[in-house]
Amino acid sequence: MLAIVIAIYLGEKFDINTGLVALAFAYLIGCFALRMSIGDLLATFPTKLFLVIFTLALFFNFAVVNGTLEKIAHLLLYRFQKHTKWLPLIFYFITALVSGMGAGFFTSVAIMGAIAMALCKSSGMNKLHVSFAVSLGSLSGANFMYSAHGVLFNSLLSETAVANQANILTKDIFIISFIYPIFIMLILMFLDRKNSKIAELNIKKPEGFSRKQKINISLIILLMVIVLGVPMLANFMPENKTIQFINTRTDITLLAVVFAIVAYLLKLAEDQPKEVIARIPWNTLWLVSGIGMLIAVAVEAGTIDLLASLINNMPSIVVPIAVAIIAGIMSIFSSTLGVVAPLMFPMIAGITGPTGYSASLIAVTIIIGAQSTALAPFSTGGSLILGNSGLSEDESKKFYNDLLYKATPLGIGFAIGATLILMFIL
């Protein structure tokens, strides 16, 4: 546990990728303290996780580089510009769609955050509320079962004691993380109804999609149809050996490579083919991989069981709330994908056994708790939105304080409220 904390601290303090520090600790602790062989240590490298992030980013980066996703966002805003009263909620849905179509959290926050901040100046939208919309939309879209976070969560859960429930838990995480922000946006809009004076927007109609952008959209849709359709056919036709054979070999990670090669051959990023590779989140890849190896060493040492037992020593009624708060606080200083999920998912079985809570409740609580603090100014979402705000120095400082002292506590508060309700549902 100390090694994990030190890895996060050194990463932040000296601007080193935390995953590399974690990898060094995994080697020192694993091989010299736990006497693991080099082969056993290297076997803990999360190959599947690495491939998930790499291949999905590779394919969906074509839509980012050639402007397909940004044009979709502008077109949707153009269609809904007359409904300015509902603009924050509209931003949530558009961002979720852009993120779910493959942009993922980082890209959709950057794209939609820049658009949102620009429109705040001309329309008078509440910057804090639209920041919630962009951040939560990016997260909920990415949590879709076959989008970036969803596939990653499924992969992580498949390596824990609740592996047989991985698909169900991933689906529950998406459904809850998509629905509960809608209520957050409605509450924020209701509380701000007297102060909200959003002027009518005047967005020019964007140009139509180019031929390559249309092909890109078709490829994305085709990939989703295959990934969603083949398992459905397998369920409806259990005795068809051909369908069952195809279903057992249908994998979004490897399909994404095939579709990426098709995109290369069709020259969908003809002007900037190198940008497709350059935009792959290499820092995230090494963060997830290094932390994943250190977590595997922690499991070997019994650390995860110890943490689960410490949480179980709390009164049963507060366990889910404690999980949400711990995940939220950890996420302020570290990555949900790289640290919080890999560390806390293995605890699910250890928490559900003694407390009697469902695995779905604990898994969902971990994620909504972790993602509740995404707007902290030194967290990814908050820093991206702040960086794209285009505000003056004084305005930027005020917005920084709003993100830190208003948005962050509000986010944790909403996560606690959602957890209390979910305790009666899941």
N, C-alpha and C positions, 0 to 999 in steps of 0.2 A: 504494500500500500504506500509506503514511504517512497519507493522507487517511482511509482506512478505520479505522486505529487511532485517529486523532484523533477521528473521528466517534463511535466507541464510547466513548472516554474522556469527551468533552464531554457525551454523552448521559447517562452514569452520574454524572458530577461535578455537572452543573447540572440534572439531572432534565429534560432536553429529549429529545423523541423522537429517537432516533439516526437514524431515516429522514429527518427534516427536515434535520439537519446534513449527512447524506450527499447529500441533494438539492442543498443549497447548494454542496457541493464538486463534485458532478457538473457543475453549471453553470459554476463558475469554471474547473475543469480542462478540461472538455469544450470550452467555447466559446472560452476565451482561451489555453489551452496547446495543445490539439489542433486549434483553429480549426474545430470543428464548427459547423454552422449551428444556429440555434434550432430549426428544424424537425427536423433530424436528432437533436438532443438530446431533444426532446419525443417523438420516435418510439421512444425507448428506454423510455418509461414502460410498465411491465409490465401492460398492460390486462387480459390474460387472467388473470394471477395475481390481480389486484385483484378481478375478477369471481368467480373461484373461491372466494376466502375470503368475500366478501360474500354471495353467493347461498346457499352451503351453510350459513353461520351464520344467515342470515335464516330458512331453512326449519327447521333443526334447533332453533333457539331456542324454537320453539313447544313442543317436548317438554320443554325445560328450564323454561320459564316456567309451564306448567300442571302441572308435577310428574310427568310421565310417566316420565322416566328415573330420577328419584330413587325412585319407587315400584317400578320394575323392580328396582333395586338392593336395596331393603329386602326385597322378596318373595324374591329369590334367596338372600339371607342367611338369611332365615327358613327356607327349605327346607333349607339346608345347616348349620344351627346345631348339629346333633348331631355333625358331623364336625369338631370343634374342632382335632384334631391337624393337619388339612390346611388350617386357616383361612387362613394366608398365601397358599397356592397358590390357594385358592378366591377370595380377594380379587383375585388377579391376573386370573383368568378373568372374574370379574364386571366388574371395571373395564375390561378389554379389550372386553367386550361392550357396556357402556354407552358407551364412547368410540367404538367402531366403529359404533354405531347413530346417531351424529351428535353426541354431546356434545362430541367432540374432546378435546384434551389439557387445556386450561385448566379447562373445566367439570367433566370427570370427575375430575381431581385435586382440585378444590375439594369436590365432592360426596362422593366416596369417601374422600378424606383426612379430612374431618370425621367420617364414619361410623367409619373405622378408628381414629382417635385416641380417639373416645368408647368404642369397644369395647375398646381397649387397657387402659383404666382398670378395666373390669369383668371382663375375661377374663385379663389378665396376658400378652397377646401382646407379643412383642418389637417395640417401636416402630420400630426401624431396619429390621427385616425386612419388616414390613407397609408401611413407606414405600417400600421397593424394589418391593413388589407393586403398590402404587397407581401409582407413577411409571412403571414399566415397562409395566404394563397399559394405562395411559392412552396411552402412546406407541405400543405395538404395535397397539392398536385403531384409533387415529387413522391409522396407516400403511396400513390396509386400502385397496386400490386405489381404492375409490369413496368413501372417507371423506376427512376434511379434509386430512391430510398427504399421503395417497396421491395425490389429485388434484393437489395442489400440486407434489409431486415429479415427477409425470408432465409437468406443464406446464413446470417448470424444465428437465427433461431434454430436452424436445422442442425447446428453443432452443439445444442444444449440438451438438457434432459427432457425438454418439451418439444423435441424435434417432430414427433408425430402430429403435433398441433400447429406446425409452422405456417401452413397455408391459411388456416382459420385465423390465427393470431395476426398475420399480415393483413388479411382482409378487414379484421376488426379495427386495427390501427388506422387503416385508410378511412373507413366509414366514419369513425368517431372524429378523427382529425379533420375530416372534411365538413362534418355537420356542426361541430361545436363552435368553430370560428364564425359561422353565419349568425349565431345568437350573440356572439361578442360584438360583431359589427352592428347588429340591430340595437343592442344596448347602448353602444357608443353613440350611434346616430340619434337615438331617442334622448339621451342625456344632453346632446349638443344641439337639439332641435331649435332652441331659441337663439343660439349664437350663430348657427349655420346660415350663412348668406352666400350660397354658391351661385356665382353668376353663370349665365348660359355660355356654354363653350362654343367656339367657332373653329372646329377642326375641319381642315380641307379633306375632301375625299381622296384617299390614297390611290395611287396607280394600281391597276390590276396586277395579278400575279404573273410573273414571267413564266415562260415555258419550263425552265428548270425548277422554279419554285413549285409549279403545279406537279411536276414529276416527284419532287421531294415530299410534298404532302401525300401523294399517292403511295409512295414507299412507306411512309410512317403508318398510314392507314392499313396497308397490306400487312405490315409486320404485326400490328395490333390484332388484326383479323385472324392471322395464323395462330398467334400466341393464345388468344381467347377462344377461337373457334375450334381448334383441334381437340382440346380437352372436353369441350361441350359435346362434340361429335362422339368422342370416346365414351362419354357417359350415356348418350342416347343409343349407341350401337356397341354394347359391351362384347358381343360375339363376333364382331367384324375384326378379323386378325390383322388386316392391312391397316385399319384405323388405329388399332391398339399399338401396332408396331411403330407407326408414325408418331403417335402420342408419347410413347416412352422415349423417343429420340428428339422431341421438340423442346428446345431450350433457348430462351430469349437471349442469353449471353452469346451463344455461338451463332444464332440466327443474325444477331446484330452485326457480326463480322461479315457474314455473307452479304447482308444489305449494304454495309459500308463499302465493300468491294464493288458492288453494283453501282453505288453512288460515285465512286472514283471513276469507274469505266464510263459512266454517263457524264462525267466532268461537271457534277453539280456544284463544285467549288472551284471552277476553272481558273478564276482570277487569283484565288488564295488557297491552293491545295495544301501548302505547308501549315496554314493557319489551323486546319482541322486537327492536326497532330499537336500543334503548339497549345491549343485550347484544352487539351486533356488535363484534368486537374491533378498534375503530378504530385503536388504537395499533399493533396488529400490521399492519394494512393499510398505514399510512404507513411503518412500519418496513420492511416488505417492498418497498414501492414505491420509497422513497428509496434503500435499499441496492441494489435491482435496477438503478436508473439509474446509480449509481456503479460497480457491477460492469460494466455495459455500457460505460461510459467506460474502465474498466480493461482490458476486452477490446480496445477500440479502440487503446489505448496499448501493447498487447502484454504487460501485467502478468501475465495468467493463464498465458501461455506461459512467461514467466520463472519463475514459481513452480513450474510443472510440471517445468521443466528442473532447478531446484534440488533438488526431491525425487528426480528421476531420477539425480542425481549421487551419491545414497546407494547403498550396496551393494544390489543387486536384492532380496536376501532380506529386507531390513528395510523395504522401501518400504511394503507394506500396513500394517505395524505403525506406522511413522512417520505414515502418513495417519490412522490411528485415534487416535493420541496427539495429533496437531496438531488434529484435529477436536474431540477431547474438551477440550483446554485452551481452544480458542477458544469452545466452548459454555459454559464456566464464566462467561465475561464477556459473552456475546452470545447471540443467538437462533439455534437450529438452522434454523428456517424463514427468518428474515430475513437472516442473515449467512452461516452455515456452508455450507448447501446452495447458495445462489446463488453463493458464492465458489468452492467446491470442485468442484461438478458440472462446470463448464466445463473443469476440469483433467483429467477422466477420460481423454479421448482422448489428451492429451499424456503421460499416465502409462502407459497400456496399450501404446502403440506401442513405445517403447524397452524396456520391461520384459517384455512378453509376457503379463502378467497379463490376466485377462478384465475386461471393463467391469463385469460383475456383482459381482466381488470388490471392486473399488475403490469402486463406488457403495454397496454394502452396508457396507463398512468405514467410509466417511464417516459414514453415518447411525448405525450402532451406536456408533461412537466419539463422535459429537456427543451422542447421547442417553445415553451412559454417565455423564455428569456432571450430569444433570438434577436430582439430589438435592443439589447444592451449595446451601447456605442462601441465597446471593444469586442463584441461578438460579431460574427460574419454578417448577419442581416443588418444590424444597426450600423456597422461601419460602412457597408456598401451604400446604404441609403443616405447616410450622412455625407459620404464622399461624393455622391451624385446630386446633392441638394442644391448646389450653385448659390448658396447663401453667402452674405457678407460675413466678415469675421465675427461681429457682434451677434448676428442672427444665428450663425453656426454654433457659437458657444451656448446660446439659449436653447437651441434645438438639441445639442448634446446633453444638456442638463435635463431636458424633457424626456429624452430617451432613457437616461440613466435613472432619474428619480420619479418619473411618472410611468413610462411604458413598461419598465422592468418589473416594478412591484405590481402594477396592474396585471401584467402577463401571468405572474405567479399566482395572484389572487384569482384570476379566471381559471387557471389550471386546478386550483384547490376546489373552487366551486364546481367545476366539471367532475372532479374526482368524487366529491360528495354525492352528486347525482348518479354517477356511474356505479357507485357501491350498491345502489338499489336496482340496477338494471343488469349488469354483467355478473 
